[in-house]
Amino acid sequence: MIRWQYHHTGNTKVGKGMKRWMLLLMLVMTACSGGEETLNPINDELRVAAYERISENLQNNNGMTKERAEKEAFDHLVQRVAVVNRAQEVGIEVTEEEAMKMSNNVRSKLENGKIDNAEPTWKDIRNTMEAENLTETEYWEEYAKNGYKETLMIDKLKTYEEENALKPWSVRKKEIVKAFKSNESGRIESFREKVGLQ
């Protein structure tokens, strides 16, 4: 199972360590436009294009077998959609300005060499730009920005849940995913069939 966690940054200001930056970049890399109207849309639906992109990245960048990558991609996408749906349900929003600020911060840190393993990260960004036929400006001002919008939404949900449910995020996230799987079991199974998983 992919252990991509969403860490709260206090007041949603980013900057609590290089691992967080790398994590956020990885989340952007795993998102997908797939011909959608919005470039790199928020994962509030189970989309085949997003599933395929995550699976492909896991095979190419993590050396997973096709079978394992497909299962991991499916599980990750279901969890992400569950959490994003919960954020939308409780009215959490992220402004264009907040997302653009994060995109600019990450870009600046990369350009200034303030992120460990910057070269492999730039390589991933260039691969994404090539795959999506994006200029560098389009990547940072639309593709990355939209990915960070989702990441910030999840970050805000973590704070909301910890303050209102009075439970650790790790516990609350499991509850949210479990409820989503129960309430949306038909939709999930339909998606499983659509992507050809047993």
Secondary structure as the mmCIF struct_conf table of DSSP 4:
data_model
#
loop_
_struct_conf.conf_type_id
_struct_conf.id
_struct_conf.beg_label_comp_id
_struct_conf.beg_label_asym_id
_struct_conf.beg_label_seq_id
_struct_conf.end_label_comp_id
_struct_conf.end_label_asym_id
_struct_conf.end_label_seq_id
TURN_TY1_P TURN_TY1_P1 GLY A 10 THR A 12
BEND BEND1 LYS A 16 LYS A 16
HELX_RH_AL_P HELX_RH_AL_P1 MET A 18 THR A 30
TURN_TY1_P TURN_TY1_P2 GLY A 34 GLY A 35
BEND BEND2 GLU A 37 ASN A 40
BEND BEND3 ASN A 43 ASN A 43
BEND BEND4 GLU A 45 GLU A 45
HELX_RH_AL_P HELX_RH_AL_P2 VAL A 48 ASN A 62
HELX_RH_AL_P HELX_RH_AL_P3 LYS A 66 GLU A 89
TURN_TY1_P TURN_TY1_P3 VAL A 90 GLY A 91
HELX_RH_AL_P HELX_RH_AL_P4 GLU A 96 GLU A 111
TURN_TY1_P TURN_TY1_P4 ASN A 112 GLY A 113
BEND BEND5 ILE A 115 ILE A 115
TURN_TY1_P TURN_TY1_P5 ASP A 116 ASN A 117
HELX_RH_AL_P HELX_RH_AL_P5 ALA A 118 GLU A 132
TURN_TY1_P TURN_TY1_P6 ASN A 133 ASN A 133
HELX_RH_AL_P HELX_RH_AL_P6 GLU A 136 GLU A 138
HELX_RH_PI_P HELX_RH_PI_P1 TYR A 139 TYR A 143
HELX_RH_AL_P HELX_RH_AL_P7 ALA A 144 ASN A 164
TURN_TY1_P TURN_TY1_P7 ALA A 165 ALA A 165
BEND BEND6 LYS A 167 LYS A 167
HELX_RH_AL_P HELX_RH_AL_P8 TRP A 169 ASN A 183
TURN_TY1_P TURN_TY1_P8 GLU A 184 GLU A 184
HELX_RH_AL_P HELX_RH_AL_P9 SER A 185 LYS A 194
TURN_TY1_P TURN_TY1_P9 VAL A 195 GLY A 196
#
